[in-house]
Amino acid sequence: MEARKSGPPSKACTLSDSHWTRVWLNINAITWSTDCWYYNLGITFNNVTMQYENSPGVDVRPIDFGGLSGIDYLDYALGYPITVTGYFAPLIADLEEVGYKAGVDLFGAPFDWRLADQPDMYAQLKELMENASRANGGRKVHIVAHSYGNIQTSLFLKTVPKAWVDQYFGSFISVAAPWSGAPKALRAIISGDDFGMDMGGWFSLVDPLRVRTIARQAGGLIILVPGT
């Protein structure tokens, strides 16, 4: 995800007013601008409006929806991917090797993992799938989803009519889906979690307790608690 400063009041000290800056995952910001990184990634639920809200003065959005730079690697430095943060990169490389082309018949659909229901993203995904199908002679679209992405895919499919599914949807390839919930999400909410960014057992890039503060307000983690 990336963020930008939307105006005062703001403590978004690493963000410019107009330029989007990667906040998830930004190893440099985590290491050298720690307080700002947590602030910029923060989210709260407004009990009056019944809406999730970013930290005051911050806009957050997924990186490169429809493209691949939001799902291939989690972090870049000076325009180059940081290899250890590889995510879908190996799968993308394999697909490109057999003929798939980015922006032609290969697309990415990153989303804000802090949120539960995401109607805006569902509308974007619907349009992306329609355009992809039309650009490829009416072929149906196949979705490969990982982890929480499977939950979001399932929720998305409930928002479209059967006739639309029959026309545009080919298959759903589910990888590591937390259909029964994820104990890791419960741990993050109760005691915090470092999201696997522990460096050899003696140092972690993130503070589990500060992650817990975000997790307790993030509907995307709460929905993954087993039994919810």
C-alpha positions, 0 to 999 in steps of 0.5 A: 500500500502507499500513502500521501498527506491529505492535509492538516492536522497531520503527523504524516512526517514522511509524506509529501502533500501530493506524492504517493509513498509506499508504506507497506512494506517500507523497510527504510521507513520502518527502520528510520522513521518508525513512529511515522510509519505506524502513524501512516499505516494506522486505522480506526473505526468511527462509531458515529459514521460506522466507517473505517478511517485512516490516521488524520491527514493521511490517504492510503490506497493499494499500489498499482491496481491492475498492474503487478508492482503492488503484488510482485514484491512488498518493497522497492529501493531506488526503483528496484525490487528488494529480493527478500520481499518477493511475494507473487514475483516467482509466479509472475515470472513463471506465467510470463515464461509461458507467454502471459503478458502484464497488462494484456492477460496478466493483472494484479488486484492488491487491496487494503488488508486493514479493511473487511468489506471493500465495495470500492475494490469490488467495483474496481475488480469487476471493471478490471475483469470485464476489460480483461475479458473483452481485450482477450476475445471474451475469454473468461478470467481466472483468479489466483488468490493468496491468504486473505485474498481468498476471503475477499474474492469470496466476498466479491463474488457475492456482489455480482449476479450469476449471469455476470459470473457465467460470462466473465468468471473462469475459475478461482485458484485458492492458495493458503486460504484461511477459510476457518480463520487464522490463529495468527490474526487472533494473536496479533489482536491479543498480544501483537505479532511481528508478521514474520519480520523477526531477524533470526530471533534476536531482532524484529523490524516491527514492534508486536505491541504497536502492531497490536494497536493497529490490529485491534482496529483493523476489520481485515484482521478481526474478520480472520479471527476463528469463529467470527 
